[in-house]
Amino acid sequence: MLKLNVTGMTCGHCEKAVEDALANLPGVERVVKVSRDDQEVVLEGNPDSAQVIEAISEEGYEARVA
């Protein structure tokens, strides 16, 4: 499981954009949580954290491993 802190998400569309960007990354078995309120993303599986952070960044948000 990989847990990240994500800043910049302000609405449901932001959450959906992040979820969609992460859903098909190698190693992601399931997107468990994307929450703008908690500023948190939780992924199940064994994805490469650098790839996950880059995918979130490409959507316009900042992320770091929690």
Contacts in CASP RR format, 6 or more apart in sequence:
PFRMAT RR
TARGET T0000
AUTHOR 0000-0000-0000
METHOD contacts of the structure
MODEL  1
MLKLNVTGMTCGHCEKAVEDALANLPGVERVVKVSRDDQEVVLEGNPDSA
QVIEAISEEGYEARVA
1 32 0 8 1.000
1 42 0 8 1.000
1 43 0 8 1.000
1 44 0 8 1.000
1 45 0 8 1.000
2 42 0 8 1.000
2 43 0 8 1.000
2 45 0 8 1.000
2 46 0 8 1.000
2 47 0 8 1.000
2 49 0 8 1.000
2 52 0 8 1.000
2 65 0 8 1.000
3 40 0 8 1.000
3 41 0 8 1.000
3 42 0 8 1.000
3 43 0 8 1.000
3 65 0 8 1.000
3 66 0 8 1.000
4 40 0 8 1.000
4 41 0 8 1.000
4 42 0 8 1.000
4 43 0 8 1.000
4 49 0 8 1.000
4 52 0 8 1.000
4 53 0 8 1.000
4 56 0 8 1.000
4 63 0 8 1.000
4 64 0 8 1.000
4 65 0 8 1.000
4 66 0 8 1.000
5 39 0 8 1.000
5 40 0 8 1.000
5 63 0 8 1.000
5 64 0 8 1.000
5 65 0 8 1.000
5 66 0 8 1.000
6 18 0 8 1.000
6 34 0 8 1.000
6 39 0 8 1.000
6 40 0 8 1.000
6 41 0 8 1.000
6 56 0 8 1.000
6 61 0 8 1.000
6 62 0 8 1.000
6 63 0 8 1.000
7 39 0 8 1.000
7 61 0 8 1.000
7 62 0 8 1.000
7 63 0 8 1.000
8 14 0 8 1.000
8 36 0 8 1.000
8 39 0 8 1.000
8 60 0 8 1.000
8 61 0 8 1.000
8 62 0 8 1.000
9 15 0 8 1.000
9 18 0 8 1.000
9 34 0 8 1.000
9 36 0 8 1.000
9 39 0 8 1.000
9 61 0 8 1.000
10 36 0 8 1.000
11 36 0 8 1.000
12 36 0 8 1.000
14 36 0 8 1.000
14 59 0 8 1.000
14 61 0 8 1.000
15 34 0 8 1.000
15 35 0 8 1.000
15 36 0 8 1.000
16 34 0 8 1.000
17 59 0 8 1.000
18 34 0 8 1.000
18 41 0 8 1.000
18 56 0 8 1.000
18 59 0 8 1.000
18 61 0 8 1.000
19 31 0 8 1.000
19 34 0 8 1.000
21 55 0 8 1.000
21 56 0 8 1.000
21 58 0 8 1.000
21 59 0 8 1.000
22 28 0 8 1.000
22 31 0 8 1.000
22 34 0 8 1.000
22 41 0 8 1.000
22 43 0 8 1.000
22 47 0 8 1.000
22 52 0 8 1.000
22 55 0 8 1.000
22 56 0 8 1.000
23 31 0 8 1.000
25 47 0 8 1.000
25 48 0 8 1.000
25 51 0 8 1.000
25 52 0 8 1.000
25 55 0 8 1.000
26 47 0 8 1.000
26 48 0 8 1.000
26 51 0 8 1.000
27 45 0 8 1.000
27 46 0 8 1.000
27 47 0 8 1.000
27 48 0 8 1.000
28 43 0 8 1.000
28 44 0 8 1.000
28 45 0 8 1.000
28 47 0 8 1.000
28 52 0 8 1.000
29 43 0 8 1.000
29 44 0 8 1.000
29 45 0 8 1.000
30 43 0 8 1.000
30 44 0 8 1.000
30 45 0 8 1.000
31 41 0 8 1.000
31 42 0 8 1.000
31 43 0 8 1.000
31 44 0 8 1.000
32 42 0 8 1.000
32 43 0 8 1.000
32 44 0 8 1.000
33 40 0 8 1.000
33 41 0 8 1.000
33 42 0 8 1.000
34 40 0 8 1.000
34 41 0 8 1.000
35 41 0 8 1.000
40 66 0 8 1.000
41 52 0 8 1.000
41 56 0 8 1.000
41 63 0 8 1.000
43 52 0 8 1.000
49 65 0 8 1.000
52 63 0 8 1.000
53 63 0 8 1.000
53 64 0 8 1.000
53 65 0 8 1.000
56 62 0 8 1.000
56 63 0 8 1.000
57 63 0 8 1.000
END
